[in-house]
Amino acid sequence: MAAVVCTTLGDVINSSCKAVSQVICLPCRALNLGCEKLGDVLCTPMMPFIAFTFGLMTPSLVYGIRAIDNYNCPDLFRWLITNAVFAIFHMVGCLYIVQKLKEPGSVVSNSATTAPGIAATTGLEGKTDSIKMEEGDYVRISNNFSVPQDHERGGPNSINRVKHVLCYDKGMAVYIVVILFWLVWVCIGINRRFSVDDANAACDELTSYMNVTIICGYIWMTMVGLAFCCSFLCLR
């Protein structure tokens, strides 16, 4: 009886210790995973593109959040909030592009398959002077036309992969539409900014927020291509 009690008590203590150790080690595991993912991001060849996008979109996100407490100028308030949402889309789109570029594997579409073979009967039943072919022979007809490779994904961080992501990826197409809407929204913001009365002290804080976010937006518009090209040169 005593042995049963001791065994049961030992199992309970052992299970409790394991549970406590897992709980204690959970923050360390989460921190380790976060550091590993952060290391992957920092070591990627597309780091200049990521740093450029996040650096210029962070002010839009921060000022959009800070504008929540200011309702004195509703037009500027709504613009800053919506612009913060667009900033999040830009950050997500940037990470999406980087993830697609380094995604392993290479998929080739059906249009890039080898030249097909055609089974045909010769229609010859007897011998000829030069060749002898029996009914049912398999004749391979070569394709004299070049096979298009436009839809080939290519390897990770390759030129073909970059072309595929920019030209054929559906997620990238959605992000391009988001960029177009964002450009229109920036133009609307410029119009609202200059239509605000500078003598209105209640809107001074929001106008200063808009000045910074619009400038950052224009820098991103004009320089994001250069940042992407710099990252492209670092691709292995």
Phi, psi and omega in degrees: 000317180296324179295320179296316180297316180295319179296316179297315179297322178294321178296319179296315180295319179297316179295320179295318179296320178296318179296317179296319180295322178294320179294318181294322183278350183300313177300322180295320178295318179296318178295320178297317178296318179297318179295323179296315179294320179296321177297321177297320180292316182292332183267357181288145177298340181272015182301319177302320178294318179294312182297320180296313182293312181293323180296323182271340180267343179297317177301322178297320179291316182294314181290330175295321177291319180291337180284350182298327183277358184243108181251010185290330179239089187298325181296314179291323179300311181295323180295316181295321179296313180294322179295327176295323177295318177297324178298320177297318178300320179297317180295316179295318178298322178297312179294326178296316180298314181297318180296319180293325181290325183262003180297130182289160176099156178221119182248130179250135182286172181296335182288347182255024178279171182286166181297136184284156173258145184240123177275129182213154174264147186278333183080006179259129183252346182234188178275153173238172183289329188254322184225161177228116181230136179258156180297134180098002178298148181261119183249125178266121179263120181281150179266118182275357181262146178290144181268123181292140181246022187297328186263012178281128182288326183077177180281171179301138177056036179252167180296319178298323179293318178299315180296320181294316182295317183286331188251334189234349183284133182291321178297322177294324177297319177296319180295324177297320176298319178298319179298319179297316177297322179295321177299317177298319182293325176296318177298320176297320179296321178297318178297317179292324181297316182281346177274353180279138178287121181294341179281350180279102184292336182292337183258004184299318182295316181291324178294323177294323175298317181294321179302314182293314184293322179293318178298315178298322178297318180290323176297318179297319180300316187276336188245354184295326178297319178294319178297320179293320179295321177298319177293323180297325179293338180272355182295141180274000000 
